[in-house]
Amino acid sequence: MRLTVVGCAGSFPHASSPASCYLLEAEDGGRTWRVVLDLGNGASGPLHRYCDPGELDALAISHLHADHVADVVVLNVYLRYHPEGARGPVRLLAPTGTPERLAAIAGSDPATDTSGQFDFTPWQDRSPVRVGPFEIVPVRVNHPLEAYGMRVTGPAEGGGRAVLAYTGDTDDCPALDALARDADLLLSEAAFLEGEPFDSVPDVHLSGLRAGRVAARAGARRLVLTHLAMWNDPALSLAEARRAYDGPIELAEPGAVYRV
């Protein structure tokens, strides 16, 4: 599996990064399979650097906050009005209520109607979904609205199978242990800093420290911190994580590629 960071900004796009968006690819059966994990605001344009979005096999959306789903509406315009003819429909794996959420973002203009361009399947907690060589297990996590992490098993770089665990947005919870257990790569949000005012609000986001604790508890082999808020110093998030986890840790950056 190849994981490309399209966007890693937390809560809203930054000058240097779109909001959450990660392209997962693998070769199988003589072709490249492509799944996008989240498509937050600002991400649909940079996604074109890495693939033709009309050739995506699936969109997998963790939850319905705009920084994770808003650009699905923008992608709809590309799919619907492509000069070679309408593309899709693209498989859309997402929480309950996603079609209604997209319709609310798109508004009442028939020109931006999203129906017909996406084949929607709602997540069911711990129920595996197959997309080509990928098995995606959604795991309900700890956020103010229905939200899922994703445990993705797919072809390993050196043969066999590998596991990518993506937290989506969540505070610490027992479900993260199942999500991240023995993962080859844990892609974890770290939007908060310990002791900062926002961190006093429970059940919203992880800090770098709590992300490190999850990685250590679960035995993850590698940790990549993402969903970093613009007003936080990423070096502090990294230092927090290192207090709890002694494995390899990196900060996500747009364009970074991880082979799993």
N, C-alpha and C positions, 0 to 999 in steps of 0.2 A: 504494500500500500504506500502511496505517496500522499502526504498531506501538505497542501499549500495554504499558507495564511493569506487570505485576500484582505481581510480587515480584522482588527483586534482591539479597536477603541471601545472603551466601556461607556455605556449609557447613551452616547451620541457620537457622531463622527468627529474626528479631530482634523486639524490641518494636515497631519501626516498619515492619517489612517481612516478608512471607513469603519463603520460599526461591524459587529461580528459577522464573519463569513469565512468558511473554510472549505476548500475543494479537496475531496478525497478521490483518488484515482487508483485503479489496478488493472493490469492486463489479464484477460481471461478469454478463452475461446477465440483467439485471433483478433480481439478488439480491445479498446480501452473503455472501461466502465467509469462513469463519473457521477458522484453524489456530492451535492453542496449541503453542508451543515450550516444552517441559518443564512439568511440573506437580509441583513440589517440595512438601515438607511445609509446611502452612499456607496454600497458595495457592488451594485449591478454593473456600473461602468468599469471599475478595475477588474471585475471578473473576466471581461473580454480579453485581458492580457494573457490569460491562462487557458482559455477554451472558448469554443462557440457555445454560448448558453443554450442555444437551440438543440444541442446534442446531449444535454444532461439526461441522465437516466432517472434521477429523482432529486427532489428537494426534501431535506429533513429538517424540520423547524422545531426548535426546543420549546419555545413559548411565544406568546403573542404581543410582547412589548415591541415597540416600533424599531428598536435597535437590533432586533433579531428577525423581523418579518416584513418591514415596510417595503423593501425593494422587490418583493414578490410582485407587487402591483406594477412596478416599473418594468420588470422582466416580462410581464404580461403584454405590454405594448410592443416590445421587441418580438415576442412570439407571434402576436396577432397580426402585425402589420409588416412583416418581413417581405421585401420585394419579390422573393422567390415563392411566396405563398405562406400561409399560416403554418407555424411550427407547433409541434406538440400533438396532443396534450402531454404535459410533463407530470410524472407521478409526484404527488405532494403528500408527504407523511408529516402529520402535524397534530396539535391538540384539537380537541373538540371545539367547534365554533370558529374554526379558521375561515371557512368561506364567508361567514358573516363579518368577520374582522376585515378581510380583504375588501369586501363590498363597502364597508364603512370608510376605509382609507381611499378607495377609488372614487367614491361619491356617486352621484346619480347620473352622470354623463354616460350614455350608452357607449361612447367611444372608448371608455376605460373599463368597461365591464369585464370582469375576470372569469366569468363562467365560460366553460368550453376549452380553456387553455390548460387546466390543471385537473388531474385525476386524483381526487382527495381520498385519503384513508386516514381515519383518526387513530392516534396512538392508543394502545392499551398497555397499561403498566406491566412490564416484564414479558410481554408477548412479542416474540421475535418476528422480524420482517426480513424477507430476502429481496435483495436487489443485485442480480447477477452474482458475483463471487462474494458479496458482502452479506453478512448477517447482522442486522441492527436490532439491538434490544433496548427499548426505551425504558428508563427507570425514573419513576416519579420522584422529584426532589423538592427541596424546601425553599419556596419562593412565594410571593403574595398571590400569584394566580397559578393555574395549572401549568406546570413546567416539568420538563424531562431532561435528564442527561441521556447520553447515548453511548452504549457499549457496542463497538463495531468490531467484528471479527472478519478478517479477510486474508488474502495471500500475503505471506511474509516475504521480505526481500530475499532471504536466503533459502526459501522453500518452507513448506509447512504453512501454519496459520499464525497470525499475530493479532493482538488486541489493542485497539485505540479506545480510550475512554475519554469522553468529552462531557464536562459537567453541565454545560449550559449555565444558567444563572441559579445560584442556590447558596444558602448558608449550610453549615455543617449539619449532617443528619446521618442516621444509620444507613440509609439507602446508598450513600456515597461509598461505603465499604464494599457493597456488592457491585456497584458500578465500576470501581477502580481496581478490584482485586486482581493482583498479578498482571496488571496492564503493562504492555510494552511501552506505551506512551500515555501519560495522563495529561490531557489538555484541560487545565483548570482555570476558571475565572478567579481573579484576585482583586476585586474592585475596591475593597476597603483596606484601610490601614488600622492596625490595632490602636485603640485609644483615641482615634479621631472621632469628631462628633457624630458622623453618619454611622460609625460602627456600633454606636449604642442602640441602634434600631435592630432588633433580632429578626431572623428568618428572612433575610433579603439576599446578602452577598457573603462570600468568603473574603477573608484577608489573606495575605501571603502566608502568614503563620498557620492559619487553619487549612489552607491548601496543602502546605507542607505536612501537616499532621495527617491529613487524609492520605497523601502519597505514602507516608511512612506506615500507617496502619494497614493499608491495603497491599503493601509490598510492590507498588508500582516501580518499574525499572527506570523511568525517566519522567521528569515533570517539566511542562512548559506552562508558564503563567500567561494568561491572556485577560481580555476585558478589563484593561487597566484604565482607570479614570484619568483624564487630562490633568487634573489638579493634584494628583499624587506623584511623588517621585518614584519611578519604577525601581530605582536602586534600593529603596526602602522595602518595597514589596519583595524583591529578591532576597534581601538580608533577612526579612522575616521568615521566608520559606526555608532558608538555610538553617535557621534555628531549630527546625523540627525534622528536616529531611536531609540525609547525607548523600543521596544519589545525585545524578546529573540534573541540573536545573537551568532553564533558559527562559528569557523573556521573548514572547512572540513579537514578531515584526512583520509588516506587510511584505510579501514576496518570499518569506522564509519557507523552505521546503524540508520536510521531515520524512525520512524513509523508515517505515515501521516493519 
